[in-house]
């Protein structure tokens, strides 16, 4: 009896150990989710290569169904797979939704779609066909969709987006924790095709999610930039007119004094000099100037002659600008020093600059720097009052008197300068 019990215990122990081994074997043989996803991507790649779209569809559907569990499949990969399998409408919608994130600055997806993808054989197979993304490849894809049986809306939407990718580029700038995106037109050769298909799309489909931002933002932006570049090719300086820059000028002038002050001052031109610096923003310019040249000698002055000095600031407005001529009226304030009379006056300045561009180095590209050699013809009138104590007989203060007399100092000058646009 004891032997029977021992035999039964041994058999039971053996059966239990076999069962445990089987469980362990099942555990170790069961593939992980990562392995299953990798296998599905491998099957999908091979099926696409062999044009077995039924099997490819099964693997594709499996990956899509497990996105929440971390299946590696990006939205752009979905677009490429849809296009490969002939599901053009689905692919175009996904592609357009991704392009909208960049093109529509007011658009924020309701839910941030965080996807994973693997740089595996499937990824390489899908991307190698479009890397680099050339005009020929874009044309080929557009022709493929245009020849299909999808709606005209999808055809125009796809051509709009894919030509937009060729035409519109983006610059990304990071400042601290913020990223700023700036649009630019990087290929004007395809801009006309983009505009043609985009306008066709918004005209025929006024109520889609893409119509608003294309019509109100993207199309006007591209038209504006393209027109600028066309104008630049015709006249590289056109975009420079009525814009800002800086310049320095130096030269000489001649002039005279009018007004009641001439009853007390004898005036004549000495050696003259004029210097001017200018900063311009749009049509408005701020000018600093310093000059000397007119000798104003009181009747009782008996010493060496000195030229009067004038220093001040003016505010100018560009009334006319062209390739060869720029006209700028200006007003301002200055200090007029009568060196011989030992008097000074705050003056109101009114005048006109006429700039003649003798030579211009044109910019290499739109928005680039340009240099101009400028001859500046200037008229300036300085309105002030002479406050001066005129002495009488030497050492007899009773015969002296205070003089207050208005004057206008007229200056006609010519300067040579350099202006940087």
C-alpha positions, 0 to 999 in steps of 0.5 A, a space after each residue: 500500500 505504501 508503495 502504491 501511495 509513493 508511486 501516485 505521489 511521484 506521478 502527480 509530481 511529474 504531471 505538475 512539473 510538466 504542466 509548469 514547464 508548459 506554462 513557462 514555455 507559453 509565456 516565453 513563446 508569446 510575442 510582445 506587442 512591440 514584436 507584433 507591431 514590428 511584424 505587422 510593419 514588415 508584412 505591410 512593407 512586403 505586401 506593398 512591394 508585391 502589390 498585395 493590397 488585401 494583405 497590406 490592408 489587414 496589416 495596416 488596419 491592425 496597426 491603426 486599431 492599436 494606435 492607442 497601445 503604441 503601434 508605430 504609425 505616423 499620420 504622414 506614413 498613413 498618407 503615403 500608405 493610402 496613396 500607395 494603396 490607391 485610397 487617394 481621398 483618404 490620403 489627401 485628407 490626411 495630408 491636407 490636415 497636416 499641411 493646415 497645421 503649418 499654413 493656418 496660424 489660427 488653427 490648433 488641432 482639438 487633440 494633440 495626436 502623438 504618434 510613434 514610428 520606427 525608422 525601419 524597412 517600411 519607413 525607408 520604403 515609404 520615404 525613399 520615394 519622396 526624398 528628395 521631394 522634387 518638382 517631378 515627383 510632385 507633378 507625378 503625384 498630381 497627375 496620378 490623383 487627377 487621373 483617378 475617380 476621386 472628386 474634383 474637390 479632392 483633386 484641387 485640394 491635393 494639387 493646392 497642398 502639394 504645390 504649396 509644399 514646393 512654393 511655401 517654406 517655413 523658418 523656425 526660430 526659438 526664443 527661450 521656450 517659444 518657437 516662432 514660425 515664419 512663412 516664405 516663398 521659396 520657389 516662385 517657379 511653381 507659384 502660378 500653379 499653386 495659385 491656379 489650383 488654390 483659387 479653383 479650390 476656394 471658388 468651387 468649394 466655399 465651405 470646406 475647412 481649408 477654404 477660409 485660411 487659403 482664401 484669406 491668408 495663404 493665397 494673398 500672401 503668395 500673391 504679394 510675395 510673387 508680385 514683389 519678386 516679379 517687380 524686383 526682376 524688372 526693377 531691383 530698386 523699386 522696393 527700396 523707394 520710400 523705405 528706410 536707411 542711413 546716410 552721411 553728407 558733406 559739402 559747402 554752401 553759400 547764403 545771405 542774411 535778411 531781416 531787421 538784423 541786417 541794419 546792425 550786422 554786415 554780412 559776407 560769406 567766408 569759407 563754408 562747410 556743411 555736414 549732415 547725418 540722416 536716419 530714415 524710417 519709411 518716409 520719415 527721416 531724422 537729420 542732424 546737421 552742422 555748418 558754418 560759413 556766413 560772417 556776421 560782423 557788428 558795426 563796432 567789431 574790430 577783431 578777427 573774422 569768424 564764421 557763424 555756426 549752426 547746429 540742429 536737428 530736422 525732421 524730413 518727409 519723403 514726398 517723392 522718390 524714384 531711381 534718380 531723384 528723391 525730394 524731402 521737405 523738412 522742418 526743425 530747430 537749431 542754434 545759430 551762433 553769431 561768432 563775431 557778435 558774441 550772440 546766439 539765437 534759437 532758430 526755426 528751420 524750414 527747407 528742402 533736400 533734393 537728392 540726385 542719385 549719381 550711382 547705385 549698387 543694386 541689391 543682390 536679392 529682395 530686401 538686400 542692401 543697396 548703396 547710393 552715391 548721392 548729390 544733395 541739393 539743399 535750400 534751408 531757411 533759418 528764422 530767428 531773432 538777434 539779441 545783441 548789446 550794441 556798445 556806443 562810444 568806448 567806455 560810455 555805457 550810457 550810449 549803448 543799447 540792447 538790440 532785438 531784431 529778426 532775421 532769416 539766414 538763407 543757405 543754398 548748399 550742395 553736398 556729396 554723400 553715401 546712403 545705405 538702403 
